[in-house]
Amino acid sequence: MEQLTEKLKQIDRAMVISDSAFKHLLLRKISEMKLLLDVSFKSFQEVIRDLVGCYPNQARIALQKSQNLTPELADILLRNSLLAGESNHNSKLLELFVIKKEYQSYLTRDPLNLARYENRTILVVGDDKADDFFNRARAMLPVSANVIDYACSYPKNKRIRLIGCSSFKDEIRFLLEETASLLEQGVAFGNIRIHQLPKAYVPYAKEVFGLAGIDLWFPETASLWEYEAIKKIVSELKEISKTDLRAAAEAVLRKNQGTDPRLLGDLADLLNGYLKSDFVVSEVLDDLIYQLKNTPASRPEQTNVLVCENLLHANITEADHVFVIGCHQDHFPMVHLDDDYLTDSEKDFWGLINSRTKNQTERRNCLELMEKAGQVAITFDQESIIPVSSFLLNLPKRIIVEKTRFFGKIEESFSDHLDLLQLGKKLDLFYKYGQADQELSILTQNYPNSGYRKYSHAFQGLDRESWAKYLKKPLVLSYTSIDKYYQCGFLFYLEKVLKVFRPANEEVLFLGNLIHGILCDLFKEGNIEDADEFVRTKMEAFYVEKGLMVSKRDRFFMEKYQSALKPFYDFLEKQKQNSAFRLAGLEKEYSVELKKDPLVILKGKIDKILTGEVGGKTYTAVIDYKTSRAEINFDRIFYGLNMQLMIYFYLLAQTEELPGGFAGGYLQRVMPPGILSRIEGQTYEEQLQDFFRLMGYSSSDHRVLRAIDPNFGTEDRLIQNLKINKDGSFSAGSRVMNEEVFQKLLALVETKIKEAVNAIISGHFPINPKKLGSFDSCQFCSYRDLCGRDEDDYQVLPEQKNLAFLGGKNDSE
């Protein structure tokens, strides 16, 4: 660096072209030396923009429209056209040349920029000649410019350490021991340089360094599109797609002022790129989403952390300790394949850099990294099926390799948490296979009370201060979350507080969304001549909306769903024709404020609401469709369970959409299993009809029941569990209730909701699964391995029958 500053002192109006990191390093050196120099700086990208130019968003949108292209393909064509020369070598090269000519007017390149490079000495630092765009820019520099490639000199002989490990986990342990030791010696975080880790190593590295209390930072950031706040703003733009873009952007940004300022700033920067033209929102929406997916969100600079990054273009000094972990084939150096838009033969035709040249440059950069650093340690997994990088086998003689084997320093420790984890693994091997070694002996002596094979059930929840860190305002609850809280407080804690999610049956969830959407469309459409064709079209549209390809497997199941939905649709049509109740709502969403401080909101979406007038009074029925297991038992409401339908009635009551009385609350099964069990004396069609019947609780008023189902209690009934005695009374087991019982049940549901809310906001999340008759909270739980519950943790609840807990008898008794 001193040599470069001395050279700059001798040059008038010097220009330095480098990356931003080297620029800051040089400026710091100039400041330390208290020099006043006449020098200007340009980054590689700035030189490319000055001399080669770049296309604005307007060009990409114009190309999309003219050729009906995706934003991604339009971007690829425009970028590559910057390198195009006149050619009819093949259709692809000719297309790029034509695009370059047609869109020349869009190119942002100021002719005056060239004058800034004339008659001056230009020092280029760190150009590896591997960037076609910068190579093109260099070729356009004026003849009067004196261009000098500046390169640093390195020691003639360089020693590096090559460490073999027994697994990739040992490689990470080596990295931890080395970096922790350096930090203990007072080496600055900034002088411990870790080359980017193989992807398979990253999760374990985060875990190990986290347990050791050392922050490990990976600069690769998520794209803006991965943030829900950004998706929400884009959906709001979509709702006003015919509006002028400037007005729409100002409106949505103003509306979302509470969003993270960094995200809003990033989004505003992207939107500003479109405002040079008069666009409406719909014209730029697809292109904006493409930009959001390819633009990383800005992140604050991190201090006192170890950074894992690509060091091949970083500024490395003799004070740096460099670690290259996982030095296997294709990782160090990385291998470039012939898989760009332009093939190697096409690149050769235009004199561009092909993959072979890129690989040579990559190897040269790896060698330069090793020469620049003060200390270099490289590790590899000796047991890996992927061979060690051939690059290490062909190093020049000036690189002296010291080969060692890592066994770990068991007498030194940097983390109690990591030691206890290692002790647990060692004890597992000892108890299962009788394996014992010196490390196990040392660990057991140092941690005699490790808690191995022990579990503390003392956890009851979070204190107020800890809970405040997790509590998001508003706290939004649903029937599902309240039901999970009553099933087990710890289950709620894992999913709603810690955000731990285990994959559920994704196919069932997908099927549920698909069927609910189709049913909603069926009802909205009204009279449909060809239900089969309607269902098939809606299914294909659903796949397109989700961005999914319809595979042969999907096509098979679509036919199965279609064959099941046809008889279900016929059943619904029969129900609609026979019933005096009419549709009042489909997939209707409700929201009720339960508490102001902290703000707690209860939300729910009701699949189907029916209303009918009987005797001058309006009655309401609620139906929820089930594509999987359906079970309903209002007796469990006494314990806060099975409250879905009654919570829907609670939402209706709170929003004043329950003007009259209770008619019924039902579940309705939609998708029968592949094969129905044969029932003697019933045809398959009769079994299907029985399967589709409404399951639930009905009003005990015969007039209301006849209005819903004129055939109730007969073979043609639409509702299950309703039987009439000869005297007209309901038989035992019929699920009916009068208005008084319904109101008591509604009041109990409100009490249960409030009890759950108060317990949740107080941070009470005990391990308390329930057993109630055949019901077991843990039966289908995905987290049984996390809670460590035993039989003593169960709350065994006595069964309630016929709603007797409401203080009276069910009308069917």
C-alpha positions, 0 to 999 in steps of 0.5 A: 500500500505504501508503494501505491501511495508513493506512486500516486504522489508522483502523478497529477490527476490520477484515477484509481479503478478498484472495488469499493473495499480497496478504495476505503483501504487506500483512503484510510492509508492516505489519511494515516499518512496525512497526504493531500493527493489529486486523485479520483476513484471509480469502481468497475461498475461505474466505469462500465456504466460510463463507457459501455452504458446500461439499459434502464427499466423502460427498455426492459419493459418495452422489450417485454411488450414487443416480444411477449417475454418474461422480465427475466428473459428480457433482462438477459437479452438486453445485458448480453446485447451490450456485448454484441457485434455485427454477426450472422453466425447464428440466430441467437447472435443475430437476435442480440445484435438486432436488439442492440440496434433497436434499443440503442436510444434507451441506452444511458451513456453520456458522451461527455463521460469519455472526456473524464478519462482523457489525458490522465494516468489510470491505475487499475487495481484488482482486475482479473480480466474475467469480466466481459463488460469491464474488458469492453469498457477498457477497450473504449478508454481513450488513447490519451489515457495512460492505463497501468495495471497495478499489482502488489508483490508477495513473498517468494515462499509462502507456508500454508497449513493443510489440515485433514479432518475426520468429518465436516463437523470436525472441520467446523470444530477446528475453525471454532478452536482456531478463531476462538484462540485468535480472539483470546490472543487479542486478534481483531475480528476484522483480521480473522477472514473466513472464506465462504463455507460450503452450503452443507456446512452452514447450519452446523457452523451457525449452531456451533458458533452460536453455542460458543457465543461467537457471532458468525455473519453471512453477508448474503442477504434475502431478496426484498421479495422474501419479506412479507411487508414487501409482498403486502405493499405489492398486493396493494399496488395490484388492487389499484393496477389501473392507477398512475404509478407515481400516485399509487407508489406515494399512496402505498408508501404513505399507508405503510409508513410503519414498515421497516425504514430500510425496506421502504427505502430499498423499495422506493429506490426501485420504484424511482427507476420507473418514474422517468416514464408515465406508467400505470401500475399494471404496466410495471408490476411483473417487472417490479416483482422480478426486480424485487426477487433479484435485489438484496435487502440492505442490512446494517453493517455488522461489527465484532462478528466473524464474517464468512464471505467470498475472499477471492476479491476481498482486500487481504493483508499480511495481518490477516488470518485466512481460513478455507474450510471444506476445500473439496473439488468444485468449491475451492476453486469454484468451477464455471460451466458452459451454461451461460446464455451465450455458449463458449463457442458463441463467446469465442466468436465475439472474443468474450471470456469462455468457461475455460478462461474463467476457471483459469482465472479462478485458480489464479485468484485462489493462489493470489489469496494464499499469497496475500494473507499472513497466515492460511489454514485450509481444511478438508474432510478425509472421509468425504466421497467428494475428493480434495480439490485438485488445485491443492495437488498442483501448487507451485513450488513457492507454496510450501504445504504443511500437512497435519491432522486435526484431533481436537484440543480436548484439554481446552474449551471455549463453550460449556454448551458445546461441551455438554452437546459433545458429552451427550453424543459421546455418552450415546455411543458409550451406552449403545456400543460401549465406545469410550475414549479419553475425551469422554473421560475428561468431559464426564469429570468436568461435567458430573451433573450434565443432565444426560437422560434427564428432563425438567418438567418445571417449564410453565411459561415465560416471565413478563419481560421474556414474553414481551420480547416475543409478543407481536402486537397485535396478537392475532388468534384464530379458532385453530390457535385457541384450540391448540392452546387448550390441547396443550399450552406448550404446543401453542408456545412452540408454534405461535411464540417460538415459531417452530413448525414441523412439516404437516401433511402438505398434500392435505393442506393443498387439497383443502385449499383447492377444494375450498376454492372450487366450492366457493366458485361453484356457489358464486357461479350459480347454474352450471351446465357442465360441472365436470368441465367447470371443476377441471378448469378451476383446478388447472387455474389453481395450479397456474396461480400457485406457479405449479406444473401439472405432473402426470401424478397431479393429473391422476389425482385431479381426475380423482378429485373431479370424480368425487366433486361431481356427486358432491355438487349434485348433493349440494344442488339437491340441498339447495332445492329442498331447503328454504334456507338461502346462502348469506356468505361464502368464505367470509372473514370476520375480525373481533377485538378481544383486548385493547392492551395488549391488542388481541384480535380474533379472526375467522373465515366461515366457509358457508353461512345460510339464513332462513326466516321461520315464523317472522324470525331469521335463523342462521346455520353455519357450515364448515367443509372438511377434506380430511377427518371430521369430528364434532362434539360440543361436550368438549367445549367444557374444556375449551376443545372443539369450539370451531363452529361455536367460535364462528357463531361468536364472531357473528354475534360480536359483529351483529350478523346473528340477528335471530336464532340458532338453526344449526352448526355443521361440518360437511365432508367433501372428499370420501376415502379412496374406497368406502367400506361396503355396507350391507343393503346400501349401494355405493351411491347411497353410501356417498349420500350418507357420507355427504350429510351434514354432521353437527347440532341442530335447532330443536324447533321442528319448524326450523328443521323443516325449513333447513331439511324438509326430509329430516328424520327420514331416509332422504335426510340431509342431516345426520344424527336426527331421529324422530320417535313415533310421538314426534319427540327426538330419539336419544342421541339426536344432536339438537338444542333449543335457543336457551341452551345455545345462548348458554353455550355461546356464553361459555365459549366467550368465557373460554376465549377470554380465559385463553387470552388472559393465560396467553398474554400472561405467558402461561404455556405449561406442558399439559396435554389432554386425554378425554375419552378417545381423544389424545392431544399427543396422538397426532402431535409433531413435537412429541420429541421436543416436550419430553412429556410423560404420563404424569403430564397428562390432564385426564378429563372426565367425559361430559355428556349431552351438554349436561354441564349447562345445567339442564338436559339436552332436548333429545333426552 
